[in-house]
Amino acid sequence: MIDLKELMKADIKFKKIWESSCKNHRILYFQINNGDEGIEAHFHPYGEDHALILEGELTYNISFEEQIIAVKNNLVFGWSNYVHGYCNFSERPLHILVFATPENNLSVYDQREQKSKNYSNIRLLKKLPPKEKIFSNRIIFSSTPPKDFSNCLAINLKYQTIDSYPNIVKSNDNLYITFNLISSYSKIL
């Protein structure tokens, strides 16, 4: 189990907290403060990244045209070939988990080119309704437990902990993340 609250107290800016045995999936923790560069606008031609906001306020840049604000327990999605970036313009520290599939970020852009607009509810999920799933070819996010926990992690949104198989306890507070892995074995680092 990883206690995310302890990680956030440690004032760590970046940490890889999980990686699949096939090295194609990872969960990265970031703390971004106001004034930090954040994660520059980029896209993934062969992969994707999605972020769960643990605490703070994320300004999510979309395709140089839009910005949305995401807050605690919101998810934002960076699909393949979709320009996106992460920054924090609030005074409080931003803590996020990024679910990344291959780290092949072949294109990076200058954030100063990002237009300053504020849109709401664009590729932003406030909370997964019961029995709903959002998925890509690589990751499934669900509020309902999967049948097989072997390629799954459970993030307890209330207590801010992450558990992996075989230690997952079903809870209504869990967000279940299932990875399409080449190998069925994965571990928390």
N, C-alpha and C positions, 0 to 999 in steps of 0.2 A: 504494500500500500504506500502511496505517496500522499503526504499531507500538503496540499497546495498552500494552505494558510501559513505553514512554517516556511515554505519556499518563498512566499511573498514577504514575510518578515525579514528574511535573510538579505534583502536588498541585492539580489542577484539579477543582473541585466539579461542574461541569456543562459539557458541550460537545455541540453537535449535530455529529455526525461524518459523517452521510450523509443526503441527502434525494433522493427521486425527482424527476424533472423535472415530474411532475404535482402535486407537493407533497402527495400523499396518504400517503406512507410516509416514515418517518425512523428513523434510529438515533441514540439519545441516550446519552451517557456520563454516569454519575453516580458521584461519590465521596460516600459517606455515612459519617460518623464517629459513634461513640457520643456521644450528647448532641445530635446534629443532629435536626431535625424529621423528616427522611426525606421520603418522598412520601406525603402524607396519603391516607387511604382515599377512593376515588373509583370511578366506573364510567364506561364509555363506551357511551352508547346507540346510537351508529352506528359505532363503531370498536372497537379493542382494543389492548392492549399486552402484550408478553411480555418477560421479562427473562432474560438469561444472566448468571450470576454469574462474574465474572472472578477475583475474589479476595475473601476474607473470608467473613462469615456473614450471610446475609439472613434476617431475620424477616419472613415474608410473611403479612400479615393477610388473612383471607378472610371476607367477609360478616358481620363483627362477631361471628362465632362461633368461628372457628378461627384458629390460627397454625401455620405450618410453618416449618422451618428449611431453607434451601437453601445449599449450599456450592459451591466452585469447579466450573465446567462443568455445574452443574445449570441446568435451564430451569424457569421458572414461567410460568403462563399466565393472562392477564387477558382473558377473552373478553368480548364485548359483554354489557352489562347484568349484570356480575358484579362485585360490590364487592370491591376489593382495595387494598392499600397496602404500602409498603416501609419497613422501618426496620432499624436496626443496634443491637443490644444488646450486642455483643461489644466487646472493647477494640481489636481491629484494625480498620483502615479497610475499608469495604465498597466494592468497585468492581463496577459492573454496566453492561451494555448493555441498553437498553430499545428494543424494536422496536415503534414506535407507528404506528398508522394513525389517520386524522384526529384532530387534537388537540382534539376536541370533548368535553372532560370537563365535561359540564354539571352534574354533581353532585359535591360534595366533602363529606366527613363529618369530624366531630371524632374523632381517633384515641383520645381518652380514653374513647369509648364502646366501643372494641374490648375484648372479653373476653380475658383472658390464659390461653390454653390452648396446648398444644403437640401437634400431630398430625403424623404423618409420612406421606409418599407420597400426599398429596392434591394432584392437579394439579401434581405435581412430577416432572420427568423427570431422572433421574440421568445417563444417557447414551443417545443414540439407538442402538438395536441396528442392525446392518447391514441395509440395505434397508428400513428402517422410515421412515415419514414421519408427521409430525403437521402438520395444516394446518387453515386456516380459509378463509374466502372471500378473504382478503387476503394471507396469508403461508403458505409451506410451509417447514418445517424438515426437513432430511433429512441422513442420513449418507452417502447415495449421490449422486454427482454427477448433476445434471439433464442432459437432452439438449441444452438450450439455456441457455447461460450469460449471455445478454444482459440478463436481468432478475434476475441472481443475484449474491450476495456470498458469499464463502467466508471463514469464520473458522477459522483454524488454532488449535485449542485448545491444542496443545503449545507453539507459539511465540508465541501471542497476537498474531496479525496478522490484518488484514482485507484481502482483495484483491477487486477488482471486474473485470468483463469489460473488456478481453481478457487480463488478467494472472493469471487464476485457474489455479493448478497443482493438479491432482487429488492428493489425499492422504487416507490413512486417518484422519488427525488433523483433517480438516475437518468443520465443520458448515456445510452449504449452506443459505442462506436465499434463497428465490425469492419475489419480490413480484409480485402481480397488478397490473401497471401500466397506466395509460391510455396512456402514451407508452412506447416501448421504450427510450428513452435515460435513463440515470441516471448520477450520478457521485458519487465520494467528495469531500466538501468539503475 
